[in-house]
């Protein structure tokens, strides 16, 4: 059963139309996010390795939001939106996952004392990583190619 704030319009094999969910920005929620994300990826019929890479990249983005977006006395949220885009003449089928917080951006330090490898790890696990931040918070867009043999194009 999907949570009250998850929206799916079409979850056919190889396709997720749209799904959105929000969690409190709490370290205890990271394992919940990982578990639910792995389940939501099922319609894509990916390998265990592909799912693990996607979950790891999203976990890093969500962990950065939990750890860095909000001050010690602030409560906040981490939002996750995912969707697939069908193949076109110019691009293969793609899974897009956006992780959003509504806190404040803190640039990475030159020499991290704790962690500090999240962005490079996301870049390794994803085809592309786009990060946007402004006064409204941060958005991380992770894109992953979907193997063409799992896409249901209705033929």
Buried (B, 14 or more C-beta within 10 A) or exposed (E): EEEEEBEBEEBEEBBBBBBBBBBEBBEEBBEEBBEBBBEBBEBBBBEEEBBBBBBBBBBBBBBBBBBBBBEEEEEBBBBBBBBBBBBEEEEBBBBBBBBBBBBBBEEEEEEEEEEEEBBEBBBEBBEEBEBEBEEEBBBBBBBBBBBEEBBEEEE
